[in-house]
């Protein structure tokens, strides 16, 4: 009885925190709507989150009523993520729009339909939960690993502009809560992927703290002119102290009048001699 109360408590907490997680990108889409541009944001996290929610609903339906708390939050998630994807496609450029539609079609429609067909036609009801659980675990790992692309951008650009701290925080809290929920109901498939989710969420928060206050070293603008000036002074001193040979002496230019006077003096001296 106590275990059921504990499971119910963590399930309710998981629903609340996950709902906050689903709402965390709202400021991002407010910004996108205002600027009418997706800027550097990507659609993969929202498309994969939608697919993950669809999978967990299908998995919870195999649990004979014990997966009710999984169904409630993931149904809300499907609705919210669909709105995000519609907004993203609306304001995306042509290349990003086509890419998003391709991934959406291949993953959320063809991929999900293929999983349903395989599970319904090729597996027995007794084994269906295990097969679906394995698929959910595998894809949940991919969902938790999806922010790795954003983390790579943060490390490369040393900017946390496209990795909000609030989203990383609530993702971590959500993963921890669902981890304890899975342990409480003794569901390995629910607990396992959230271990990775809690770890990656913590890494994201650490990166945010590091690069939020990162400042690139500034180059002193006065250093270069000062160096050039010092070299110029040295060159002037060098030129002033260098002896100039007689062969290199430059005589002032002689004007035409002075030249005629010199010629007359020379002729006069010759006559006198």
Buried (B, 14 or more C-beta within 10 A) or exposed (E): EEEEEBBBBBBBBBBBBBBBBBBBBEEBBEEBEEEEEBEEBBBBBBBBBBBBBBBBBBBBBBBEEEBEBBBBBBBBBBEBBBEBBEBBBEBBEEEBBEBBBEBBEEBBEEBBEEBEEBBEEEBEEEEBBEBBBEBBBEBBBEBBBBBEEBBEBBEEEEBBEBBBBBBBBBBBBBBBBBBBBBBBBEBEBBBBBBBBBBEBBBBBBEBBEEBEEEEEEEEEEEEEEEEEEEEEEEEEEEEEEEEEEEEEEEEEEEEEEEEEEEEEEEEEEEEEE
